[in-house]
């Protein structure tokens, strides 16, 4: 088996649908295999599990949790990418804990690389051509009500993520990366360098996060980190 990229999600359904659609145009490689794993709870739980057992290897732990210890060779996992919601309404949330999580999950070849969606995975399609996406701010106290808000506010063509075209994904990737640049650097253009998760969270905390957050998806920012700004700009331009 070729090298494995392990993609870990908070949930089983929506994240997998987004990835399946997204990877038709991004992150495909003939030299690696992508395996998905649903952790089925939030990042705070995963972090606590690993923090409390410093000898626990994230790849081995997740393979065992998936029940695939006999079919997946841990040594073949070259990268671990974690896709989780901010979940700032959770009792375990605190700014200090998120900062600790970003520091802990900061390398895809070691403990794994965290990619956070603000406020949750549905942010990928919270887009309407009649409004400036840079100004799309949402109330984090909505909790799961955010899903209904997105369904009502998004362009109809973006509602079904599985049906998004290559043109749609290029557009969504560019506007999410540009919004991250606007949030962090106050520049409303596609970034010229990678914008880190730490930078994004710091800007969210400084400008929003008093019950509000700038809607932003983890998937385009993962592509920005994976390819680098110049290559992703060329791929989506």
C-alpha positions in Angstrom: 0.0 0.0 0.0 1.2 3.5 -0.8 1.6 6.2 1.9 -1.6 7.0 3.7 -3.2 10.4 4.5 -5.5 9.9 7.4 -8.3 12.5 7.5 -10.1 12.6 10.8 -13.6 14.2 11.1 -15.7 15.3 14.0 -18.9 13.7 12.4 -19.6 10.8 10.1 -21.8 12.3 7.4 -21.4 16.0 6.4 -17.6 16.1 6.6 -17.2 13.0 4.6 -19.6 14.4 1.9 -17.6 17.6 1.8 -14.3 15.8 1.4 -15.6 13.4 -1.2 -16.7 16.4 -3.3 -13.6 18.5 -2.6 -11.1 15.8 -3.4 -12.4 15.2 -6.9 -10.5 18.4 -7.7 -8.0 18.8 -4.9 -5.8 16.5 -2.7 -5.9 13.6 -5.2 -2.6 11.8 -5.7 -1.5 8.6 -7.4 1.2 8.2 -4.8 -1.0 8.1 -1.6 -4.2 6.7 -0.2 -6.7 8.8 1.7 -8.5 7.1 4.6 -11.3 8.7 6.5 -12.0 8.3 10.2 -14.9 9.8 12.2 -14.0 10.6 15.8 -17.8 11.2 16.6 -17.2 13.8 19.2 -15.4 17.2 19.4 -11.8 18.2 19.3 -11.7 18.9 23.1 -12.4 15.3 23.8 -9.7 14.1 21.4 -7.2 16.5 22.8 -7.9 15.5 26.4 -7.5 11.8 25.5 -4.1 12.4 23.9 -2.9 15.0 26.4 -3.6 12.7 29.4 -1.5 9.9 27.8 1.7 11.3 26.3 2.8 7.9 25.0 -0.4 7.5 23.0 0.2 7.7 19.2 -2.6 9.5 17.4 -2.4 7.3 14.3 -2.4 4.0 16.3 -5.1 5.3 18.6 -7.4 6.3 15.7 -6.8 3.0 13.7 -7.7 1.0 16.8 -10.8 3.2 17.4 -11.8 2.5 13.7 -11.4 -1.2 14.4 -8.8 -1.5 11.6 -5.6 -2.4 13.5 -5.2 -5.5 11.4 -5.8 -3.8 8.0 -3.9 -0.5 8.2 -0.2 -0.3 8.8 0.5 2.6 11.2 4.0 3.0 9.6 2.3 3.8 6.3 0.4 6.8 7.6 2.5 9.8 6.5 0.1 12.6 7.4 -2.8 13.1 9.8 -5.3 15.9 9.1 -8.0 16.8 11.7 -11.2 18.6 10.6 -13.2 19.8 13.5 -15.7 22.5 14.4 -14.8 25.3 16.8 -17.7 24.3 19.1 -17.3 27.4 21.2 -20.7 26.6 22.9 -19.2 23.4 24.4 -18.5 23.6 28.2 -14.9 22.4 27.5 -14.2 25.4 25.3 -11.9 28.2 26.4 -9.5 30.5 24.5 -6.6 28.9 26.4 -7.7 25.4 25.5 -8.1 26.2 21.8 -4.6 27.8 21.8 -3.2 24.7 23.4 -4.9 22.5 20.8 -3.5 24.6 18.0 -0.1 24.2 19.5 -0.4 20.5 20.0 -1.9 19.6 16.6 0.5 21.7 14.6 2.2 19.2 12.3 0.6 16.7 10.0 3.6 14.3 10.2 3.7 14.3 14.0 0.6 14.8 16.3 -1.6 15.8 13.3 -2.6 19.1 11.8 -5.8 20.7 13.0 -8.1 22.5 10.6 -11.0 24.3 12.3 -14.3 25.4 10.7 -15.9 28.5 12.1 -18.5 27.9 13.5 -18.9 24.4 11.9 -18.5 22.5 8.7 -21.5 24.0 7.0 -19.6 27.3 6.7 -18.2 26.0 3.4 -21.5 26.8 1.7 -22.6 29.9 3.7 -22.2 31.9 0.5 -24.7 34.2 -1.2 -23.8 36.3 -4.3 -26.0 39.1 -3.0 -23.7 39.7 0.0 -20.0 40.1 0.6 -18.7 36.9 2.1 -16.1 38.9 4.0 -18.9 40.3 6.1 -20.7 37.0 6.8 -20.6 36.8 10.6 -22.7 34.4 12.6 -23.9 34.0 16.1 -22.1 31.0 17.7 -24.9 30.6 20.2 -27.1 29.2 17.4 -25.4 25.8 17.8 -27.0 23.3 15.4 -29.4 26.0 14.4 -26.6 27.3 12.2 -27.3 24.5 9.7 -30.8 25.8 9.1 -29.4 29.4 8.8 -27.0 28.3 6.1 -29.7 26.3 4.2 -31.9 29.5 4.1 -29.1 32.0 3.3 -26.9 30.1 0.8 -27.1 30.1 -2.9 -29.3 27.2 -4.1 -26.5 25.7 -6.2 -24.3 25.4 -3.1 -26.8 23.5 -0.9 -25.9 20.1 -2.3 -22.2 19.9 -1.7 -21.9 16.5 -3.5 -23.0 18.2 -6.7 -20.5 21.0 -6.7 -18.6 21.4 -9.9 -14.9 22.1 -10.3 -15.8 25.8 -11.0 -17.8 25.9 -7.8 -15.0 24.5 -5.7 -12.5 26.9 -7.2 -14.7 29.8 -6.3 -15.4 28.6 -2.8 -11.7 27.9 -2.2 -10.7 31.3 -3.4 -13.3 33.2 -1.3 -12.6 31.3 1.9 -8.8 31.8 1.5 -9.3 35.5 0.6 -11.6 35.9 3.6 -8.9 34.4 5.9 -6.5 37.0 4.4 -9.0 39.8 5.0 -9.5 38.6 8.6 -5.9 38.2 9.4 -4.1 40.8 7.2 -7.0 43.2 6.3 -6.4 42.4 2.6 -9.4 41.4 0.5 -7.4 39.3 -2.0 -6.1 35.8 -2.4 -3.2 35.4 0.1 0.4 35.4 -1.1 1.5 33.1 1.7 0.0 30.4 3.9 -2.3 31.7 6.7 -1.9 29.6 9.8 -4.6 28.3 12.1 -3.0 30.2 14.9 -3.3 33.4 13.0 -6.9 32.8 12.1 -8.0 32.0 15.6 -6.1 35.0 17.0 -7.9 37.3 14.5 -11.3 35.6 15.3 -10.7 36.1 19.0 -9.6 39.8 18.6 -12.4 40.8 16.1 -15.3 38.5 17.0 -15.7 35.5 19.3 -17.9 37.5 21.7 -20.8 35.2 20.7 -20.0 35.8 17.1 -17.6 34.4 14.6 -16.6 35.0 10.9 -17.9 32.0 8.9 -14.8 30.2 7.5 -14.3 26.6 6.3 -11.4 24.3 7.2 -11.2 22.6 3.8 -10.0 25.5 1.6 -7.5 26.5 4.3 -6.2 22.9 4.4 -5.6 23.2 0.7 -3.8 26.4 1.2 -1.5 24.8 3.8 -1.1 21.6 1.6 -0.2 23.3 -1.7 1.1 26.7 -0.7 -0.3 30.0 -1.7 1.3 30.3 -5.2 0.3 26.8 -6.4 -3.3 27.0 -5.0 -3.6 30.5 -6.6 -2.6 29.0 -9.9 -4.9 26.0 -9.5 -8.0 28.1 -8.7 -7.4 31.3 -10.7 
